[in-house]
Amino acid sequence: MSTRSSRDVLARGMRVLGQAIRTEPRLFTIGVAGSSLFGILVIANAYVVGAVIGRVVVPAFSSGSASTGALALIAAVFLGLSVLRVATIFGRRLGAGYMQFRLQARYRRAVTRRYLSLPPSWHQQHATGTLLSNANSDVEAAFVPIAPLPFAVGTIVMIFAAVIALFVTDWVLALVGVVLFPALFALNTFYARLMSPRQIRAQQMRAKVSAVAHESFDGALVVKTMGREEDESRRFRVFVDELRDSLISVGRLRGLFDPLMDSLPSLGTLAVLLLGAWRLQQGAVTVAEVVTVAFLFTVLAFPVRAIGWVLGELPRSVAGWERVQAVLAADGDLAYGPATAPGPGPATLRFEHVDFAYGDGPLVLHDVSFTVPAGKTVALVGATGSGKSTIAALAVRLVDPGAGRVTLDGTPLPELSEPALTSASALVPQLPFVFDDTVRGNITLEREGLDDEAAWAALRDAQADGFVAKLPEGLDTPVGERGTSLSGGQRQRITLARALAGRPRLLVLDDATSAVDPRVEAAILASLRGGDASASILVVAYRRATIALADEVVYLEQGKVVATGTHAELLAAHAGYAELVTAYEKAESERVEA
């Protein structure tokens, strides 16, 4: 890394520290105050040691005896200084520790809130493992220098006080400090420049290992069923080895730096003793003053290293901070309006000349127009890739169209407030997601007003009350991570009940009943079309029985609506539709027979 880029990292690191201080000024002040008082006490302790040696120990050797009162006074002074130093260390660590952990908690919450506010299109462009790294190790790395920061600031105060004390004691001995202290700062700066690229690389590899590990664990079933354990382990090993090498490089440089930091104060102590002996012969200083200065250089070694710890961690801090800021500054938010959705009763959904493309890619929907009338069921039918799931996402405003508009009861979706939209509509996606919670927790999601009665009503509408009642603890039964204790059809019905519990006026089912028995699916749709769960329904459908239950069918080809009508009408009038539905029916019968 060039000198310029190293200085840039140092400047950016200082800005990160400045932001941290502005965020938690009180805790920073407590930490710095404790550290500064500790530094003053270190200097005071050096003078006490010098005075004891010069005025008590040396005379005692000359006279062969020591005053009991003097020894008691010395013990009391050392004890008092020790108590005060313990108090200052406690204050320093309390301020630094609280500051670091509060900042990490604050930014973990901020990153998580940002994740939840960003649209699905943004999440699709970022690996889950990387996002986990942003919220965990990157936030942690951003504030690693906070722990030694108050100590480092207090050390700077201590060094300035020490220089003043040295000049007050003897200007010749002070010259050792004038040479030594800049040398320590120069060594720390040089260390930070060398460490910068190593820390940045290590932080990048932490994120990469996290991403690869998450992908491997998430796809464990595929890996094992395909017999790819060895290949996946080999792929993971490559990144782990790179992370290992990066961390070894960091450790190797730190291992070289620490002895150098220890040796400089030791050289300073040696220089003080040599110059002090010469000045002592000249009568310019006393034994107490020489001992004071020598002891001062001896105890400075550890505090000064705190500066190196801060500078050494700045590159990692910058890398983590910038990765966190990339999340917090991400755009693509969906703006909401002030409008409230009319109600109660089923809603009317309308697509008006809608175009849509993912990013800069080609259009996946072209001039799509159709209506889901209030209280009616409309089935979306089309081959894979025809745009059905995209329409489902647009219907509940997970994304916005590039052209045209989608309205709910005549109000464009962007004009609705977020609470109005989420209470009026619900999406049950293709892949059911079940939280590692109880059945009750998965259905109610702790939403206000959803009690056990509402949960059982939603389960009945989803044809799930029967199997839930047979579970060991009923609604209180834990379902495991991603619902591992449930079958695929049971997971689908739990997620459907979750959507129904909120009594949406528009229900969008994106192939949400594909894993259940056709007779159960028919019962679910019949239940949804009447009774307490009555709502307008837009369903992505494949089975002929499901399609036949719809009031109207919208047939898609390559992102375009090519025909609408009842199932019977389209079978008779559109050969492509009839061929597709027949193919679905044949594939379904073969699956059942198998």
ROMARBA-867845 format. One line per field, with one value per residue (C-alpha): x, y, z; residue in three letters. Coordinates in steps of 0.2 Angstrom, whole numbers. Layout:
<semars>
u <- (X | ...)
v <- (Y | ...)
w <- (Z | ...)
type <- (ALA | ...)
</semars>
This chain:
<semars>
u <- (0 | 7 | 11 | -4 | -16 | -10 | -12 | -29 | -34 | -27 | -38 | -53 | -50 | -49 | -66 | -73 | -66 | -73 | -90 | -89 | -85 | -99 | -111 | -106 | -97 | -101 | -94 | -79 | -76 | -77 | -64 | -52 | -54 | -50 | -35 | -28 | -29 | -20 | -6 | -4 | -4 | 10 | 21 | 17 | 21 | 38 | 42 | 37 | 48 | 62 | 59 | 59 | 75 | 84 | 78 | 75 | 83 | 100 | 101 | 96 | 110 | 122 | 116 | 112 | 94 | 77 | 64 | 48 | 37 | 45 | 42 | 24 | 22 | 29 | 17 | 3 | 7 | 10 | -7 | -16 | -8 | -13 | -31 | -32 | -24 | -37 | -51 | -44 | -42 | -60 | -66 | -56 | -62 | -80 | -81 | -71 | -81 | -98 | -94 | -88 | -103 | -116 | -109 | -109 | -127 | -133 | -125 | -131 | -149 | -146 | -140 | -154 | -167 | -160 | -160 | -179 | -182 | -173 | -183 | -181 | -172 | -158 | -157 | -156 | -140 | -131 | -126 | -134 | -117 | -111 | -126 | -123 | -105 | -110 | -121 | -109 | -90 | -90 | -99 | -87 | -72 | -78 | -77 | -62 | -51 | -63 | -57 | -39 | -44 | -47 | -31 | -22 | -29 | -24 | -7 | -4 | -9 | 3 | 17 | 15 | 15 | 30 | 40 | 36 | 41 | 57 | 62 | 58 | 69 | 84 | 85 | 99 | 88 | 73 | 82 | 81 | 62 | 62 | 71 | 62 | 43 | 44 | 53 | 38 | 25 | 35 | 36 | 17 | 14 | 25 | 17 | -1 | 5 | 11 | -3 | -17 | -17 | -16 | -31 | -41 | -38 | -41 | -58 | -63 | -59 | -69 | -84 | -80 | -78 | -95 | -104 | -97 | -100 | -118 | -121 | -114 | -124 | -140 | -138 | -133 | -147 | -142 | -123 | -127 | -139 | -128 | -113 | -103 | -97 | -78 | -80 | -89 | -76 | -62 | -70 | -73 | -55 | -48 | -56 | -52 | -33 | -33 | -41 | -28 | -14 | -21 | -22 | -4 | 2 | -6 | 1 | 18 | 19 | 12 | 24 | 39 | 31 | 28 | 47 | 52 | 39 | 46 | 64 | 63 | 58 | 72 | 85 | 78 | 80 | 98 | 102 | 94 | 105 | 121 | 117 | 111 | 127 | 136 | 125 | 125 | 144 | 142 | 130 | 117 | 104 | 101 | 99 | 81 | 79 | 89 | 78 | 62 | 67 | 73 | 57 | 46 | 54 | 52 | 33 | 29 | 32 | 14 | 4 | 12 | 8 | -10 | -7 | 0 | -16 | -27 | -17 | -15 | -33 | -38 | -37 | -48 | -60 | -61 | -64 | -78 | -85 | -86 | -95 | -107 | -110 | -113 | -128 | -134 | -132 | -140 | -154 | -169 | -182 | -200 | -208 | -225 | -240 | -252 | -268 | -277 | -285 | -304 | -313 | -319 | -323 | -313 | -302 | -301 | -284 | -280 | -265 | -264 | -252 | -238 | -220 | -206 | -188 | -175 | -162 | -155 | -160 | -174 | -192 | -200 | -218 | -224 | -240 | -249 | -267 | -280 | -292 | -295 | -313 | -318 | -322 | -317 | -303 | -291 | -279 | -262 | -257 | -241 | -225 | -210 | -202 | -218 | -219 | -231 | -221 | -216 | -234 | -237 | -223 | -230 | -247 | -241 | -228 | -212 | -207 | -214 | -217 | -206 | -221 | -240 | -248 | -255 | -270 | -280 | -298 | -293 | -278 | -261 | -250 | -236 | -249 | -255 | -246 | -236 | -248 | -263 | -255 | -248 | -265 | -275 | -264 | -254 | -243 | -240 | -224 | -218 | -206 | -214 | -203 | -207 | -198 | -189 | -204 | -220 | -235 | -243 | -228 | -227 | -246 | -248 | -230 | -235 | -247 | -259 | -276 | -272 | -276 | -278 | -295 | -289 | -275 | -287 | -299 | -284 | -279 | -296 | -297 | -280 | -286 | -272 | -282 | -283 | -264 | -260 | -272 | -263 | -246 | -239 | -242 | -254 | -251 | -236 | -227 | -210 | -208 | -189 | -178 | -187 | -200 | -190 | -202 | -216 | -219 | -219 | -238 | -239 | -227 | -237 | -253 | -244 | -238 | -255 | -263 | -251 | -257 | -275 | -274 | -272 | -288 | -282 | -294 | -282 | -273 | -259 | -255 | -239 | -240 | -243 | -252 | -241 | -236 | -253 | -265 | -277 | -292 | -285 | -280 | -298 | -305 | -293 | -299 | -317 | -314 | -305 | -320 | -332 | -334 | -324 | -309 | -317 | -305 | -301 | -288 | -274 | -267 | -253 | -259 | -253 | -266 | -282 | -293 | -286 | -288 | -305 | -310 | -305 | -318 | -306 | -290 | -276 | -265 | -247 | -234 | -216 | -222 | -238 | -256 | -262 | -279 | -292 | -308 | -314 | -305 | -317 | -317 | -298 | -297 | -309 | -302 | -283 | -272 | -257 | -267 | -274 | -258 | -249 | -263 | -263 | -245 | -246 | -260 | -249 | -234 | -245 | -252 | -235 | -229 | -243 | -241 | -223)
v <- (0 | 17 | 31 | 41 | 27 | 23 | 41 | 40 | 25 | 34 | 50 | 39 | 30 | 46 | 51 | 34 | 38 | 55 | 49 | 36 | 50 | 62 | 47 | 43 | 59 | 55 | 38 | 44 | 58 | 45 | 34 | 48 | 56 | 39 | 36 | 54 | 53 | 36 | 44 | 58 | 45 | 35 | 51 | 54 | 36 | 38 | 54 | 44 | 30 | 42 | 51 | 34 | 28 | 45 | 50 | 34 | 19 | 27 | 36 | 19 | 10 | 24 | 24 | 6 | 9 | 16 | 25 | 15 | 31 | 34 | 16 | 17 | 34 | 26 | 11 | 22 | 33 | 18 | 10 | 27 | 28 | 10 | 13 | 28 | 19 | 5 | 18 | 26 | 10 | 5 | 22 | 20 | 2 | 6 | 21 | 12 | -5 | 3 | 14 | 0 | -11 | 2 | 8 | -10 | -13 | 3 | -1 | -19 | -13 | 1 | -12 | -24 | -11 | -6 | -24 | -25 | -8 | -12 | -21 | -39 | -33 | -27 | -43 | -53 | -44 | -48 | -65 | -69 | -73 | -56 | -48 | -58 | -52 | -34 | -35 | -45 | -45 | -29 | -19 | -27 | -22 | -4 | -1 | -12 | 3 | 10 | -1 | 6 | 24 | 32 | 24 | 31 | 48 | 47 | 41 | 57 | 67 | 57 | 60 | 79 | 79 | 68 | 79 | 94 | 85 | 80 | 98 | 103 | 89 | 91 | 97 | 85 | 70 | 78 | 77 | 58 | 60 | 72 | 59 | 44 | 50 | 55 | 39 | 29 | 39 | 37 | 18 | 17 | 27 | 16 | 0 | 7 | 9 | -8 | -16 | -7 | -18 | -34 | -29 | -24 | -41 | -50 | -42 | -45 | -63 | -64 | -59 | -71 | -86 | -81 | -80 | -97 | -105 | -99 | -105 | -122 | -124 | -118 | -130 | -145 | -156 | -153 | -156 | -172 | -179 | -175 | -182 | -166 | -165 | -167 | -154 | -142 | -144 | -141 | -125 | -119 | -124 | -112 | -97 | -103 | -105 | -87 | -80 | -90 | -83 | -66 | -67 | -75 | -60 | -48 | -58 | -59 | -40 | -38 | -50 | -40 | -23 | -28 | -31 | -15 | -5 | -14 | -11 | 8 | 13 | 1 | 10 | 26 | 20 | 14 | 32 | 40 | 30 | 34 | 52 | 52 | 45 | 59 | 73 | 66 | 67 | 85 | 88 | 94 | 81 | 70 | 51 | 53 | 63 | 50 | 36 | 46 | 48 | 30 | 23 | 35 | 28 | 10 | 12 | 21 | 6 | -2 | 14 | 20 | 4 | 9 | 21 | 7 | -3 | 11 | 14 | -4 | -8 | 8 | -1 | -15 | -2 | 7 | -9 | -14 | 4 | 6 | -10 | -6 | 12 | 3 | -5 | 10 | 21 | 8 | 15 | 7 | 11 | 11 | 28 | 27 | 39 | 45 | 36 | 23 | 8 | 8 | -6 | -17 | -31 | -39 | -27 | -24 | -26 | -19 | -19 | -5 | -7 | -13 | -15 | -22 | -26 | -32 | -19 | -15 | -32 | -35 | -33 | -47 | -40 | -31 | -20 | -31 | -27 | -36 | -35 | -45 | -40 | -38 | -55 | -65 | -77 | -75 | -88 | -84 | -97 | -98 | -107 | -106 | -88 | -80 | -68 | -75 | -73 | -55 | -51 | -58 | -47 | -32 | -35 | -33 | -20 | -29 | -20 | -6 | -6 | 2 | 9 | 8 | 6 | -6 | 0 | -6 | 0 | 13 | 20 | 17 | 7 | 20 | 32 | 20 | 21 | 6 | 0 | 2 | -9 | -22 | -24 | -24 | -37 | -53 | -64 | -82 | -86 | -101 | -107 | -107 | -99 | -105 | -97 | -107 | -104 | -112 | -114 | -99 | -88 | -92 | -88 | -72 | -65 | -56 | -45 | -35 | -42 | -60 | -72 | -91 | -89 | -80 | -92 | -107 | -98 | -95 | -113 | -119 | -108 | -115 | -133 | -134 | -136 | -155 | -158 | -144 | -151 | -168 | -160 | -164 | -147 | -140 | -121 | -122 | -135 | -129 | -132 | -131 | -121 | -117 | -129 | -145 | -155 | -151 | -159 | -147 | -147 | -143 | -128 | -121 | -122 | -114 | -99 | -98 | -97 | -83 | -73 | -76 | -72 | -54 | -55 | -47 | -40 | -46 | -63 | -67 | -85 | -89 | -107 | -108 | -125 | -135 | -147 | -151 | -164 | -158 | -162 | -151 | -138 | -137 | -136 | -122 | -112 | -115 | -109 | -94 | -89 | -89 | -87 | -76 | -77 | -70 | -60 | -56 | -69 | -69 | -87 | -93 | -110 | -126 | -139 | -140 | -142 | -126 | -117 | -123 | -115 | -98 | -85 | -80 | -85 | -74 | -83 | -77 | -80 | -72 | -58 | -54 | -57 | -66 | -72 | -70 | -79 | -94 | -110 | -118 | -103 | -104 | -122 | -121 | -105 | -106 | -121 | -115 | -114 | -131 | -138 | -131 | -136 | -153 | -154 | -149 | -161 | -175 | -171 | -170 | -187 | -195 | -187 | -194 | -211 | -211)
w <- (0 | -5 | 8 | 1 | 3 | 20 | 26 | 18 | 29 | 44 | 40 | 37 | 53 | 63 | 55 | 61 | 79 | 78 | 73 | 88 | 100 | 94 | 96 | 114 | 121 | 139 | 140 | 130 | 143 | 157 | 149 | 145 | 162 | 170 | 158 | 160 | 179 | 178 | 168 | 181 | 195 | 185 | 185 | 203 | 207 | 198 | 209 | 225 | 220 | 217 | 233 | 243 | 235 | 237 | 254 | 263 | 255 | 252 | 269 | 277 | 269 | 275 | 293 | 294 | 300 | 294 | 303 | 307 | 304 | 287 | 282 | 288 | 278 | 262 | 264 | 266 | 251 | 240 | 246 | 242 | 225 | 221 | 227 | 216 | 201 | 203 | 203 | 187 | 178 | 182 | 176 | 160 | 156 | 161 | 149 | 135 | 137 | 138 | 123 | 112 | 116 | 115 | 98 | 92 | 98 | 90 | 73 | 73 | 76 | 62 | 50 | 54 | 52 | 35 | 29 | 34 | 25 | 9 | -5 | -11 | -26 | -16 | -6 | -21 | -26 | -10 | -2 | 14 | 22 | 17 | 25 | 41 | 41 | 39 | 54 | 65 | 61 | 51 | 65 | 78 | 68 | 65 | 84 | 89 | 92 | 104 | 118 | 118 | 112 | 129 | 136 | 120 | 123 | 141 | 136 | 126 | 141 | 151 | 139 | 138 | 157 | 158 | 146 | 157 | 172 | 164 | 159 | 177 | 184 | 172 | 154 | 149 | 155 | 146 | 130 | 131 | 131 | 117 | 106 | 113 | 112 | 94 | 90 | 98 | 88 | 72 | 75 | 78 | 62 | 52 | 60 | 55 | 37 | 36 | 45 | 35 | 19 | 30 | 41 | 26 | 17 | 33 | 35 | 17 | 19 | 35 | 25 | 11 | 23 | 31 | 14 | 8 | 25 | 25 | 7 | 11 | 27 | 19 | 5 | 16 | 10 | -9 | -4 | 5 | -8 | -22 | -14 | -15 | 3 | -2 | -16 | -4 | 9 | -3 | -9 | 9 | 13 | 0 | 8 | 25 | 20 | 13 | 29 | 39 | 29 | 31 | 50 | 51 | 41 | 54 | 68 | 61 | 59 | 77 | 84 | 76 | 82 | 100 | 105 | 96 | 107 | 122 | 118 | 115 | 133 | 139 | 129 | 135 | 153 | 149 | 142 | 157 | 169 | 159 | 158 | 175 | 182 | 173 | 179 | 197 | 197 | 191 | 206 | 194 | 199 | 215 | 216 | 219 | 202 | 192 | 199 | 196 | 178 | 175 | 183 | 173 | 156 | 163 | 166 | 150 | 139 | 142 | 141 | 125 | 116 | 118 | 104 | 93 | 97 | 90 | 75 | 71 | 72 | 62 | 45 | 51 | 58 | 42 | 32 | 44 | 45 | 26 | 23 | 37 | 29 | 12 | 19 | 28 | 13 | 1 | -10 | -17 | -3 | -8 | -3 | 4 | 4 | 16 | 9 | 19 | 10 | 9 | 18 | 25 | 13 | -2 | -12 | -31 | -38 | -55 | -66 | -79 | -93 | -82 | -88 | -77 | -78 | -65 | -64 | -81 | -88 | -102 | -98 | -90 | -91 | -106 | -105 | -92 | -89 | -79 | -64 | -49 | -44 | -26 | -19 | -34 | -38 | -52 | -57 | -66 | -78 | -88 | -92 | -81 | -83 | -90 | -76 | -63 | -48 | -53 | -54 | -37 | -30 | -39 | -32 | -14 | -19 | -15 | -31 | -41 | -60 | -72 | -82 | -79 | -62 | -49 | -39 | -24 | -24 | -37 | -26 | -34 | -22 | -19 | -13 | 1 | 18 | 23 | 37 | 25 | 12 | 24 | 32 | 16 | 7 | 10 | 0 | 3 | -7 | -17 | -3 | 14 | 28 | 46 | 60 | 74 | 86 | 91 | 80 | 89 | 87 | 68 | 65 | 76 | 75 | 91 | 81 | 91 | 93 | 87 | 101 | 101 | 95 | 80 | 77 | 77 | 65 | 53 | 55 | 50 | 35 | 30 | 33 | 46 | 62 | 61 | 61 | 73 | 86 | 85 | 89 | 106 | 113 | 100 | 97 | 109 | 99 | 93 | 74 | 73 | 62 | 46 | 52 | 51 | 61 | 49 | 31 | 16 | 15 | 33 | 32 | 17 | 27 | 43 | 32 | 24 | 41 | 46 | 31 | 34 | 53 | 48 | 38 | 22 | 9 | -5 | -4 | -16 | -17 | -27 | -30 | -11 | -10 | -22 | -8 | -1 | -7 | -22 | -11 | 3 | -9 | -16 | 2 | 6 | -9 | -5 | 12 | 6 | -5 | 8 | 27 | 39 | 28 | 12 | 2 | -16 | -22 | -35 | -36 | -47 | -51 | -60 | -56 | -67 | -52 | -44 | -60 | -63 | -46 | -51 | -58 | -71 | -78 | -84 | -97 | -99 | -112 | -111 | -99 | -109 | -106 | -121 | -115 | -101 | -97 | -88 | -88 | -100 | -112 | -113 | -115 | -130 | -138 | -135 | -140 | -130 | -114 | -117 | -121 | -105 | -93 | -100 | -98 | -80 | -77 | -84 | -74 | -58 | -61 | -65 | -48 | -38 | -46 | -42)
type <- (MET | SER | THR | ARG | SER | SER | ARG | ASP | VAL | LEU | ALA | ARG | GLY | MET | ARG | VAL | LEU | GLY | GLN | ALA | ILE | ARG | THR | GLU | PRO | ARG | LEU | PHE | THR | ILE | GLY | VAL | ALA | GLY | SER | SER | LEU | PHE | GLY | ILE | LEU | VAL | ILE | ALA | ASN | ALA | TYR | VAL | VAL | GLY | ALA | VAL | ILE | GLY | ARG | VAL | VAL | VAL | PRO | ALA | PHE | SER | SER | GLY | SER | ALA | SER | THR | GLY | ALA | LEU | ALA | LEU | ILE | ALA | ALA | VAL | PHE | LEU | GLY | LEU | SER | VAL | LEU | ARG | VAL | ALA | THR | ILE | PHE | GLY | ARG | ARG | LEU | GLY | ALA | GLY | TYR | MET | GLN | PHE | ARG | LEU | GLN | ALA | ARG | TYR | ARG | ARG | ALA | VAL | THR | ARG | ARG | TYR | LEU | SER | LEU | PRO | PRO | SER | TRP | HIS | GLN | GLN | HIS | ALA | THR | GLY | THR | LEU | LEU | SER | ASN | ALA | ASN | SER | ASP | VAL | GLU | ALA | ALA | PHE | VAL | PRO | ILE | ALA | PRO | LEU | PRO | PHE | ALA | VAL | GLY | THR | ILE | VAL | MET | ILE | PHE | ALA | ALA | VAL | ILE | ALA | LEU | PHE | VAL | THR | ASP | TRP | VAL | LEU | ALA | LEU | VAL | GLY | VAL | VAL | LEU | PHE | PRO | ALA | LEU | PHE | ALA | LEU | ASN | THR | PHE | TYR | ALA | ARG | LEU | MET | SER | PRO | ARG | GLN | ILE | ARG | ALA | GLN | GLN | MET | ARG | ALA | LYS | VAL | SER | ALA | VAL | ALA | HIS | GLU | SER | PHE | ASP | GLY | ALA | LEU | VAL | VAL | LYS | THR | MET | GLY | ARG | GLU | GLU | ASP | GLU | SER | ARG | ARG | PHE | ARG | VAL | PHE | VAL | ASP | GLU | LEU | ARG | ASP | SER | LEU | ILE | SER | VAL | GLY | ARG | LEU | ARG | GLY | LEU | PHE | ASP | PRO | LEU | MET | ASP | SER | LEU | PRO | SER | LEU | GLY | THR | LEU | ALA | VAL | LEU | LEU | LEU | GLY | ALA | TRP | ARG | LEU | GLN | GLN | GLY | ALA | VAL | THR | VAL | ALA | GLU | VAL | VAL | THR | VAL | ALA | PHE | LEU | PHE | THR | VAL | LEU | ALA | PHE | PRO | VAL | ARG | ALA | ILE | GLY | TRP | VAL | LEU | GLY | GLU | LEU | PRO | ARG | SER | VAL | ALA | GLY | TRP | GLU | ARG | VAL | GLN | ALA | VAL | LEU | ALA | ALA | ASP | GLY | ASP | LEU | ALA | TYR | GLY | PRO | ALA | THR | ALA | PRO | GLY | PRO | GLY | PRO | ALA | THR | LEU | ARG | PHE | GLU | HIS | VAL | ASP | PHE | ALA | TYR | GLY | ASP | GLY | PRO | LEU | VAL | LEU | HIS | ASP | VAL | SER | PHE | THR | VAL | PRO | ALA | GLY | LYS | THR | VAL | ALA | LEU | VAL | GLY | ALA | THR | GLY | SER | GLY | LYS | SER | THR | ILE | ALA | ALA | LEU | ALA | VAL | ARG | LEU | VAL | ASP | PRO | GLY | ALA | GLY | ARG | VAL | THR | LEU | ASP | GLY | THR | PRO | LEU | PRO | GLU | LEU | SER | GLU | PRO | ALA | LEU | THR | SER | ALA | SER | ALA | LEU | VAL | PRO | GLN | LEU | PRO | PHE | VAL | PHE | ASP | ASP | THR | VAL | ARG | GLY | ASN | ILE | THR | LEU | GLU | ARG | GLU | GLY | LEU | ASP | ASP | GLU | ALA | ALA | TRP | ALA | ALA | LEU | ARG | ASP | ALA | GLN | ALA | ASP | GLY | PHE | VAL | ALA | LYS | LEU | PRO | GLU | GLY | LEU | ASP | THR | PRO | VAL | GLY | GLU | ARG | GLY | THR | SER | LEU | SER | GLY | GLY | GLN | ARG | GLN | ARG | ILE | THR | LEU | ALA | ARG | ALA | LEU | ALA | GLY | ARG | PRO | ARG | LEU | LEU | VAL | LEU | ASP | ASP | ALA | THR | SER | ALA | VAL | ASP | PRO | ARG | VAL | GLU | ALA | ALA | ILE | LEU | ALA | SER | LEU | ARG | GLY | GLY | ASP | ALA | SER | ALA | SER | ILE | LEU | VAL | VAL | ALA | TYR | ARG | ARG | ALA | THR | ILE | ALA | LEU | ALA | ASP | GLU | VAL | VAL | TYR | LEU | GLU | GLN | GLY | LYS | VAL | VAL | ALA | THR | GLY | THR | HIS | ALA | GLU | LEU | LEU | ALA | ALA | HIS | ALA | GLY | TYR | ALA | GLU | LEU | VAL | THR | ALA | TYR | GLU | LYS | ALA | GLU | SER | GLU | ARG | VAL | GLU | ALA)
</semars>
